[in-house]
């Protein structure tokens, strides 16, 4: 309790967050990411600006990382969210995981299987390249399509790095595009630099997007076509 109020006092949500359109309905929201910090980098401003969302955030990797796991718990407090972690392989060689391993981990970590909204990675990832991001984006859509996970809507992070030409930037014509007011971006940036402890010149701190973009789906068939389309294209 002490820690929670301390976190809230140290990181007050700026009033200007109200400039992002507030969703007035209480919504149960699952945020499904690969690593502790992905929730903040790709969706932190949006989460902070929605007081009626009840977010449950799962990070599929790094549960036994003694550095990152406690930082994730602190970030959850600042984001006003609950959540938990899993321990999928996250070695630097990024070996492919079996689809079922990723899906089983998602189903095991979520406290229930029906949400109003699910936020997760793009099937193309957010930059070139982290395989876990892509695998998780696909697994979530497949679970939704197979009725193993129910949600009214799915929003996939929409960023690109021009095939490594620059830091990841939000895709301008994405269905949801939230420009973060400066104080809200400052707060998000502090979660990355203070809560997670990334140096100012780190990739994470330099990346921290100033707007957040999402591809939006309200129908699992449509989301699944995105995967099919990618498979035919490659
Ligand atoms: Zn990540």
py3Dmol code that shows the C-alpha trace and the ligand (Angstrom):
import py3Dmol

protein = """\
ATOM      1  CA  UNK A   1       0.000   0.000   0.000  1.00  0.00           C
ATOM      2  CA  UNK A   2       2.803   2.372   0.951  1.00  0.00           C
ATOM      3  CA  UNK A   3       4.588   1.517  -2.225  1.00  0.00           C
ATOM      4  CA  UNK A   4       1.501   2.147  -4.302  1.00  0.00           C
ATOM      5  CA  UNK A   5       0.856   5.625  -2.927  1.00  0.00           C
ATOM      6  CA  UNK A   6       4.564   6.376  -3.218  1.00  0.00           C
ATOM      7  CA  UNK A   7       4.502   5.406  -6.849  1.00  0.00           C
ATOM      8  CA  UNK A   8       1.391   7.477  -7.446  1.00  0.00           C
ATOM      9  CA  UNK A   9       2.870  10.546  -5.753  1.00  0.00           C
ATOM     10  CA  UNK A  10       6.139  10.243  -7.578  1.00  0.00           C
ATOM     11  CA  UNK A  11       4.458   9.742 -10.926  1.00  0.00           C
ATOM     12  CA  UNK A  12       1.195  11.704 -10.947  1.00  0.00           C
ATOM     13  CA  UNK A  13      -0.716  11.184 -14.178  1.00  0.00           C
ATOM     14  CA  UNK A  14      -0.654  14.587 -15.862  1.00  0.00           C
ATOM     15  CA  UNK A  15      -3.971  16.382 -16.343  1.00  0.00           C
ATOM     16  CA  UNK A  16      -3.181  16.840 -20.001  1.00  0.00           C
ATOM     17  CA  UNK A  17      -3.640  13.079 -20.416  1.00  0.00           C
ATOM     18  CA  UNK A  18      -7.296  14.049 -20.660  1.00  0.00           C
ATOM     19  CA  UNK A  19      -6.535  15.402 -24.118  1.00  0.00           C
ATOM     20  CA  UNK A  20      -6.513  11.836 -25.382  1.00  0.00           C
ATOM     21  CA  UNK A  21     -10.147  10.878 -25.790  1.00  0.00           C
ATOM     22  CA  UNK A  22     -11.177   9.120 -22.593  1.00  0.00           C
ATOM     23  CA  UNK A  23     -13.110   5.936 -22.953  1.00  0.00           C
ATOM     24  CA  UNK A  24     -15.914   6.484 -20.412  1.00  0.00           C
ATOM     25  CA  UNK A  25     -16.878   2.848 -20.194  1.00  0.00           C
ATOM     26  CA  UNK A  26     -15.220   0.524 -17.747  1.00  0.00           C
ATOM     27  CA  UNK A  27     -13.383  -2.018 -19.857  1.00  0.00           C
ATOM     28  CA  UNK A  28     -11.432  -5.125 -19.043  1.00  0.00           C
ATOM     29  CA  UNK A  29      -8.256  -4.893 -21.067  1.00  0.00           C
ATOM     30  CA  UNK A  30      -5.534  -7.505 -21.534  1.00  0.00           C
ATOM     31  CA  UNK A  31      -2.117  -6.286 -22.650  1.00  0.00           C
ATOM     32  CA  UNK A  32      -0.036  -9.196 -23.956  1.00  0.00           C
ATOM     33  CA  UNK A  33       3.656  -8.477 -24.562  1.00  0.00           C
ATOM     34  CA  UNK A  34       6.977 -10.253 -24.875  1.00  0.00           C
ATOM     35  CA  UNK A  35       9.129  -8.287 -22.459  1.00  0.00           C
ATOM     36  CA  UNK A  36       8.859  -6.075 -19.422  1.00  0.00           C
ATOM     37  CA  UNK A  37       9.066  -2.585 -21.025  1.00  0.00           C
ATOM     38  CA  UNK A  38       7.069  -3.403 -24.203  1.00  0.00           C
ATOM     39  CA  UNK A  39       3.822  -2.423 -22.430  1.00  0.00           C
ATOM     40  CA  UNK A  40       5.268   1.020 -21.674  1.00  0.00           C
ATOM     41  CA  UNK A  41       7.098   1.636 -24.953  1.00  0.00           C
ATOM     42  CA  UNK A  42       4.204   0.771 -27.261  1.00  0.00           C
ATOM     43  CA  UNK A  43       1.099   1.461 -25.174  1.00  0.00           C
ATOM     44  CA  UNK A  44       2.086   3.164 -21.892  1.00  0.00           C
ATOM     45  CA  UNK A  45       0.660   6.595 -22.736  1.00  0.00           C
ATOM     46  CA  UNK A  46      -2.626   5.092 -23.879  1.00  0.00           C
ATOM     47  CA  UNK A  47      -2.917   2.961 -20.732  1.00  0.00           C
ATOM     48  CA  UNK A  48      -2.132   5.945 -18.488  1.00  0.00           C
ATOM     49  CA  UNK A  49      -4.733   8.107 -20.192  1.00  0.00           C
ATOM     50  CA  UNK A  50      -7.624   5.647 -19.727  1.00  0.00           C
ATOM     51  CA  UNK A  51      -8.743   5.708 -16.071  1.00  0.00           C
ATOM     52  CA  UNK A  52     -11.705   3.411 -16.754  1.00  0.00           C
ATOM     53  CA  UNK A  53      -9.670   0.612 -18.273  1.00  0.00           C
ATOM     54  CA  UNK A  54      -8.911  -2.270 -15.936  1.00  0.00           C
ATOM     55  CA  UNK A  55      -5.680  -3.523 -17.414  1.00  0.00           C
ATOM     56  CA  UNK A  56      -4.077  -6.889 -16.854  1.00  0.00           C
ATOM     57  CA  UNK A  57      -0.629  -6.927 -18.414  1.00  0.00           C
ATOM     58  CA  UNK A  58       1.282 -10.117 -19.129  1.00  0.00           C
ATOM     59  CA  UNK A  59       4.928 -10.251 -20.133  1.00  0.00           C
ATOM     60  CA  UNK A  60       5.679 -13.681 -21.567  1.00  0.00           C
ATOM     61  CA  UNK A  61       9.437 -13.518 -20.881  1.00  0.00           C
ATOM     62  CA  UNK A  62      11.835 -12.663 -18.045  1.00  0.00           C
ATOM     63  CA  UNK A  63       9.953 -13.933 -15.011  1.00  0.00           C
ATOM     64  CA  UNK A  64      13.215 -15.218 -13.526  1.00  0.00           C
ATOM     65  CA  UNK A  65      15.290 -12.210 -14.525  1.00  0.00           C
ATOM     66  CA  UNK A  66      16.208 -10.776 -11.105  1.00  0.00           C
ATOM     67  CA  UNK A  67      16.701  -7.312 -12.581  1.00  0.00           C
ATOM     68  CA  UNK A  68      13.751  -6.886 -14.918  1.00  0.00           C
ATOM     69  CA  UNK A  69      11.050  -8.801 -13.017  1.00  0.00           C
ATOM     70  CA  UNK A  70      10.857  -6.440 -10.002  1.00  0.00           C
ATOM     71  CA  UNK A  71      11.007  -3.452 -12.338  1.00  0.00           C
ATOM     72  CA  UNK A  72       8.000  -4.797 -14.211  1.00  0.00           C
ATOM     73  CA  UNK A  73       6.091  -4.989 -10.914  1.00  0.00           C
ATOM     74  CA  UNK A  74       6.937  -1.331 -10.225  1.00  0.00           C
ATOM     75  CA  UNK A  75       5.954  -0.277 -13.741  1.00  0.00           C
ATOM     76  CA  UNK A  76       2.565  -1.981 -13.262  1.00  0.00           C
ATOM     77  CA  UNK A  77       1.946   0.187 -10.205  1.00  0.00           C
ATOM     78  CA  UNK A  78       2.730   3.362 -12.104  1.00  0.00           C
ATOM     79  CA  UNK A  79       0.487   2.230 -14.957  1.00  0.00           C
ATOM     80  CA  UNK A  80      -2.293   1.410 -12.484  1.00  0.00           C
ATOM     81  CA  UNK A  81      -2.457  -2.139 -13.802  1.00  0.00           C
ATOM     82  CA  UNK A  82      -2.324  -5.685 -12.517  1.00  0.00           C
ATOM     83  CA  UNK A  83      -0.271  -8.325 -14.265  1.00  0.00           C
ATOM     84  CA  UNK A  84       2.081 -11.244 -14.225  1.00  0.00           C
ATOM     85  CA  UNK A  85       5.028 -12.745 -16.078  1.00  0.00           C
ATOM     86  CA  UNK A  86       6.082 -15.932 -17.800  1.00  0.00           C
ATOM     87  CA  UNK A  87       9.430 -17.382 -18.627  1.00  0.00           C
ATOM     88  CA  UNK A  88       9.574 -18.209 -22.329  1.00  0.00           C
ATOM     89  CA  UNK A  89      13.080 -18.576 -23.695  1.00  0.00           C
ATOM     90  CA  UNK A  90      14.491 -15.127 -24.446  1.00  0.00           C
ATOM     91  CA  UNK A  91      18.094 -15.887 -25.393  1.00  0.00           C
ATOM     92  CA  UNK A  92      19.974 -13.558 -27.742  1.00  0.00           C
ATOM     93  CA  UNK A  93      19.843 -16.136 -30.546  1.00  0.00           C
ATOM     94  CA  UNK A  94      16.003 -15.712 -30.619  1.00  0.00           C
ATOM     95  CA  UNK A  95      15.352 -19.296 -31.612  1.00  0.00           C
ATOM     96  CA  UNK A  96      11.821 -19.943 -32.895  1.00  0.00           C
ATOM     97  CA  UNK A  97       9.361 -21.241 -30.358  1.00  0.00           C
ATOM     98  CA  UNK A  98       6.656 -23.781 -31.095  1.00  0.00           C
ATOM     99  CA  UNK A  99       3.324 -22.013 -31.657  1.00  0.00           C
ATOM    100  CA  UNK A 100       1.720 -24.065 -28.913  1.00  0.00           C
ATOM    101  CA  UNK A 101       4.326 -23.082 -26.379  1.00  0.00           C
ATOM    102  CA  UNK A 102       3.518 -19.406 -26.887  1.00  0.00           C
ATOM    103  CA  UNK A 103      -0.242 -19.992 -26.871  1.00  0.00           C
ATOM    104  CA  UNK A 104      -0.131 -22.180 -23.751  1.00  0.00           C
ATOM    105  CA  UNK A 105       1.851 -19.533 -21.905  1.00  0.00           C
ATOM    106  CA  UNK A 106      -0.685 -16.843 -22.816  1.00  0.00           C
ATOM    107  CA  UNK A 107      -3.604 -19.004 -21.655  1.00  0.00           C
ATOM    108  CA  UNK A 108      -1.801 -19.907 -18.447  1.00  0.00           C
ATOM    109  CA  UNK A 109      -0.966 -16.312 -17.515  1.00  0.00           C
ATOM    110  CA  UNK A 110      -4.298 -14.649 -18.243  1.00  0.00           C
ATOM    111  CA  UNK A 111      -6.634 -14.642 -15.237  1.00  0.00           C
ATOM    112  CA  UNK A 112      -9.674 -15.159 -17.480  1.00  0.00           C
ATOM    113  CA  UNK A 113     -10.374 -15.615 -21.153  1.00  0.00           C
ATOM    114  CA  UNK A 114     -12.864 -12.877 -21.955  1.00  0.00           C
ATOM    115  CA  UNK A 115     -11.916  -9.240 -22.336  1.00  0.00           C
ATOM    116  CA  UNK A 116     -13.419  -6.134 -23.878  1.00  0.00           C
ATOM    117  CA  UNK A 117     -10.120  -5.248 -25.500  1.00  0.00           C
ATOM    118  CA  UNK A 118      -6.771  -6.933 -26.070  1.00  0.00           C
ATOM    119  CA  UNK A 119      -3.608  -4.988 -26.925  1.00  0.00           C
ATOM    120  CA  UNK A 120      -0.647  -6.885 -28.310  1.00  0.00           C
ATOM    121  CA  UNK A 121       2.285  -6.942 -30.716  1.00  0.00           C
ATOM    122  CA  UNK A 122       2.005  -6.623 -34.466  1.00  0.00           C
ATOM    123  CA  UNK A 123       2.519  -9.860 -36.400  1.00  0.00           C
ATOM    124  CA  UNK A 124       5.379  -7.934 -38.030  1.00  0.00           C
ATOM    125  CA  UNK A 125       6.809  -6.771 -34.715  1.00  0.00           C
ATOM    126  CA  UNK A 126       7.604  -3.135 -34.030  1.00  0.00           C
ATOM    127  CA  UNK A 127      11.165  -3.082 -35.358  1.00  0.00           C
ATOM    128  CA  UNK A 128      13.741  -5.190 -37.175  1.00  0.00           C
ATOM    129  CA  UNK A 129      13.649  -7.528 -35.486  1.00  0.00           C
ATOM    130  CA  UNK A 130      12.501  -9.386 -32.420  1.00  0.00           C
ATOM    131  CA  UNK A 131      11.033 -12.770 -33.186  1.00  0.00           C
ATOM    132  CA  UNK A 132       9.157 -12.995 -29.860  1.00  0.00           C
ATOM    133  CA  UNK A 133       7.111  -9.908 -30.710  1.00  0.00           C
ATOM    134  CA  UNK A 134       6.029 -11.413 -34.026  1.00  0.00           C
ATOM    135  CA  UNK A 135       5.289 -14.843 -32.538  1.00  0.00           C
ATOM    136  CA  UNK A 136       3.139 -13.357 -29.784  1.00  0.00           C
ATOM    137  CA  UNK A 137       1.200 -11.105 -32.171  1.00  0.00           C
ATOM    138  CA  UNK A 138       0.324 -14.174 -34.253  1.00  0.00           C
ATOM    139  CA  UNK A 139      -0.448 -16.424 -31.289  1.00  0.00           C
ATOM    140  CA  UNK A 140      -2.945 -13.951 -29.821  1.00  0.00           C
ATOM    141  CA  UNK A 141      -4.828 -13.688 -33.120  1.00  0.00           C
ATOM    142  CA  UNK A 142      -4.846 -17.458 -33.512  1.00  0.00           C
ATOM    143  CA  UNK A 143      -6.234 -17.933 -30.001  1.00  0.00           C
ATOM    144  CA  UNK A 144      -8.939 -15.368 -30.730  1.00  0.00           C
ATOM    145  CA  UNK A 145      -9.741 -16.994 -34.067  1.00  0.00           C
ATOM    146  CA  UNK A 146      -9.989 -20.428 -32.407  1.00  0.00           C
ATOM    147  CA  UNK A 147     -12.350 -19.083 -29.686  1.00  0.00           C
ATOM    148  CA  UNK A 148      -9.817 -19.910 -26.992  1.00  0.00           C
ATOM    149  CA  UNK A 149      -9.534 -16.233 -26.114  1.00  0.00           C
ATOM    150  CA  UNK A 150     -12.531 -13.920 -26.468  1.00  0.00           C
ATOM    151  CA  UNK A 151     -12.402 -10.198 -26.935  1.00  0.00           C
ATOM    152  CA  UNK A 152     -14.626  -7.589 -28.532  1.00  0.00           C
ATOM    153  CA  UNK A 153     -11.659  -5.833 -30.051  1.00  0.00           C
ATOM    154  CA  UNK A 154      -7.988  -6.415 -30.684  1.00  0.00           C
ATOM    155  CA  UNK A 155      -5.514  -3.587 -31.156  1.00  0.00           C
ATOM    156  CA  UNK A 156      -2.096  -4.497 -32.548  1.00  0.00           C
ATOM    157  CA  UNK A 157       0.806  -2.080 -31.976  1.00  0.00           C
ATOM    158  CA  UNK A 158       1.507  -0.202 -35.229  1.00  0.00           C
ATOM    159  CA  UNK A 159       5.145   0.895 -35.550  1.00  0.00           C
ATOM    160  CA  UNK A 160       7.884   0.524 -38.135  1.00  0.00           C
ATOM    161  CA  UNK A 161      11.607   1.247 -38.265  1.00  0.00           C
ATOM    162  CA  UNK A 162      12.081   1.428 -42.062  1.00  0.00           C
ATOM    163  CA  UNK A 163      13.917  -1.930 -41.889  1.00  0.00           C
ATOM    164  CA  UNK A 164      16.340  -0.564 -39.294  1.00  0.00           C
ATOM    165  CA  UNK A 165      16.748   2.839 -40.988  1.00  0.00           C
ATOM    166  CA  UNK A 166      15.566   4.657 -37.840  1.00  0.00           C
ATOM    167  CA  UNK A 167      14.081   4.118 -34.397  1.00  0.00           C
ATOM    168  CA  UNK A 168      10.584   2.620 -34.473  1.00  0.00           C
ATOM    169  CA  UNK A 169       7.947   5.277 -35.196  1.00  0.00           C
ATOM    170  CA  UNK A 170       4.157   5.053 -35.019  1.00  0.00           C
ATOM    171  CA  UNK A 171       2.455   4.353 -38.335  1.00  0.00           C
ATOM    172  CA  UNK A 172       0.662   7.576 -39.227  1.00  0.00           C
ATOM    173  CA  UNK A 173      -2.388   6.146 -40.943  1.00  0.00           C
ATOM    174  CA  UNK A 174      -3.101   3.494 -38.298  1.00  0.00           C
ATOM    175  CA  UNK A 175      -6.730   3.244 -37.128  1.00  0.00           C
ATOM    176  CA  UNK A 176      -5.871   4.501 -33.638  1.00  0.00           C
ATOM    177  CA  UNK A 177      -3.235   7.222 -33.363  1.00  0.00           C
ATOM    178  CA  UNK A 178      -2.748   8.859 -29.969  1.00  0.00           C
ATOM    179  CA  UNK A 179      -0.395  11.823 -29.954  1.00  0.00           C
ATOM    180  CA  UNK A 180       0.850  12.028 -26.350  1.00  0.00           C
ATOM    181  CA  UNK A 181       0.774  15.449 -24.684  1.00  0.00           C
ATOM    182  CA  UNK A 182       4.288  16.372 -23.504  1.00  0.00           C
ATOM    183  CA  UNK A 183       3.659  15.735 -19.756  1.00  0.00           C
ATOM    184  CA  UNK A 184       2.229  12.327 -20.538  1.00  0.00           C
ATOM    185  CA  UNK A 185       5.209  11.450 -22.717  1.00  0.00           C
ATOM    186  CA  UNK A 186       7.491  12.684 -19.906  1.00  0.00           C
ATOM    187  CA  UNK A 187       5.829  10.280 -17.502  1.00  0.00           C
ATOM    188  CA  UNK A 188       6.136   7.388 -19.953  1.00  0.00           C
ATOM    189  CA  UNK A 189       9.791   8.267 -20.558  1.00  0.00           C
ATOM    190  CA  UNK A 190      10.403   8.268 -16.802  1.00  0.00           C
ATOM    191  CA  UNK A 191       9.008   4.750 -16.510  1.00  0.00           C
ATOM    192  CA  UNK A 192      11.611   3.719 -19.086  1.00  0.00           C
ATOM    193  CA  UNK A 193      14.526   5.661 -17.575  1.00  0.00           C
ATOM    194  CA  UNK A 194      13.708   5.660 -13.841  1.00  0.00           C
ATOM    195  CA  UNK A 195      11.542   2.602 -13.204  1.00  0.00           C
ATOM    196  CA  UNK A 196      13.304   0.356 -15.717  1.00  0.00           C
ATOM    197  CA  UNK A 197      16.597   2.233 -15.360  1.00  0.00           C
ATOM    198  CA  UNK A 198      17.494   2.491 -19.060  1.00  0.00           C
ATOM    199  CA  UNK A 199      20.185   5.102 -19.741  1.00  0.00           C
ATOM    200  CA  UNK A 200      19.117   8.299 -21.498  1.00  0.00           C
ATOM    201  CA  UNK A 201      21.103   7.294 -24.585  1.00  0.00           C
ATOM    202  CA  UNK A 202      19.848   3.689 -24.611  1.00  0.00           C
ATOM    203  CA  UNK A 203      17.831   2.308 -27.515  1.00  0.00           C
ATOM    204  CA  UNK A 204      14.755   2.146 -25.260  1.00  0.00           C
ATOM    205  CA  UNK A 205      14.976   5.740 -24.012  1.00  0.00           C
ATOM    206  CA  UNK A 206      15.724   7.059 -27.493  1.00  0.00           C
ATOM    207  CA  UNK A 207      12.893   5.049 -29.001  1.00  0.00           C
ATOM    208  CA  UNK A 208      10.124   5.900 -26.476  1.00  0.00           C
ATOM    209  CA  UNK A 209       7.471   6.932 -29.025  1.00  0.00           C
ATOM    210  CA  UNK A 210       5.748  10.324 -28.681  1.00  0.00           C
ATOM    211  CA  UNK A 211       2.593   8.972 -30.261  1.00  0.00           C
ATOM    212  CA  UNK A 212       1.064   5.506 -29.994  1.00  0.00           C
ATOM    213  CA  UNK A 213      -0.577   3.809 -32.934  1.00  0.00           C
ATOM    214  CA  UNK A 214      -2.636   0.649 -33.217  1.00  0.00           C
ATOM    215  CA  UNK A 215      -4.162  -1.458 -35.959  1.00  0.00           C
ATOM    216  CA  UNK A 216      -7.730  -2.184 -34.872  1.00  0.00           C
ATOM    217  CA  UNK A 217      -9.765  -5.365 -35.363  1.00  0.00           C
ATOM    218  CA  UNK A 218     -13.274  -6.173 -34.182  1.00  0.00           C
ATOM    219  CA  UNK A 219     -13.515  -9.493 -35.934  1.00  0.00           C
ATOM    220  CA  UNK A 220     -11.161 -12.474 -35.575  1.00  0.00           C
ATOM    221  CA  UNK A 221     -11.585 -13.539 -39.227  1.00  0.00           C
ATOM    222  CA  UNK A 222     -10.350 -10.181 -40.376  1.00  0.00           C
ATOM    223  CA  UNK A 223      -7.362 -10.391 -38.017  1.00  0.00           C
ATOM    224  CA  UNK A 224      -6.608 -13.904 -39.206  1.00  0.00           C
ATOM    225  CA  UNK A 225      -6.631 -12.727 -42.833  1.00  0.00           C
ATOM    226  CA  UNK A 226      -3.774 -10.440 -41.912  1.00  0.00           C
ATOM    227  CA  UNK A 227      -1.688 -13.527 -41.037  1.00  0.00           C
ATOM    228  CA  UNK A 228      -2.802 -15.349 -44.197  1.00  0.00           C
ATOM    229  CA  UNK A 229      -1.936 -12.334 -46.276  1.00  0.00           C
ATOM    230  CA  UNK A 230       1.511 -12.119 -44.720  1.00  0.00           C
ATOM    231  CA  UNK A 231       2.085 -15.831 -45.373  1.00  0.00           C
ATOM    232  CA  UNK A 232       1.228 -15.453 -49.064  1.00  0.00           C
ATOM    233  CA  UNK A 233       3.373 -12.347 -49.360  1.00  0.00           C
ATOM    234  CA  UNK A 234       6.480 -14.025 -47.951  1.00  0.00           C
TER     235      UNK A 234
END
"""
ligand_1 = """\
1
ZN
Zn 10.265 -6.643 -26.431
"""
view = py3Dmol.view(width=600, height=400)
view.addModel(protein, "pdb")
view.setStyle({"model": 0}, {"cartoon": {"style": "trace"}})
view.addModel(ligand_1, "xyz")
view.setStyle({"model": 1}, {"stick": {}})
view.zoomTo()
view.show()
